[in-house]
Amino acid sequence: MFQHEGPDYMGSTVIGEKGQMVIPAEVRKKYDINPGDKFLVLAGERMGAWGFVLVKAEVVSKVVENMMKGEVPEFFMNLKREAEKDD
């Protein structure tokens, strides 16, 4: 299962006039991102800052499927623990 140790800096991007951005080639290669892949956009604000996360739709689908079977990925348990630290 996915082990999260913290985010890696993998480059930067700029939002174009049409609201589009280019995902750096290293990220596309490492995470097998291809033309036509569908992503969910999760956004929020916390502690006066905002941000968003792109998640491959197929990954979310697999996570939900596993959760329906009663399996909670370690990644989500780690997120919960991190969120509780901030409170």
C-alpha positions, 0 to 999 in steps of 0.5 A: 500500500502507499506509504506517505513520508511527506511531500517531495518538491518536484518542480513548479508550474504556472497557470496559463491564461485558460486556467491550465497548468502543465504537470512537470514531466518527472511527476508524470513519469513517476506517477504514470500520468497520461493524456486523458487520465481523470483527476479529482480536485480536492480543495480547502483552507486551513490555518489561513492558507489554501491549497488543492490536491489532484488525485487520480480518479482511479485511485479514489475509486480503488480506495473507496472500494477497499473501504467498503470492504472494511479496509482503511488504508494506512495513508488515511490513518496517517492523515487523521493522526496529522490532523489531530496534531494540529487541533 
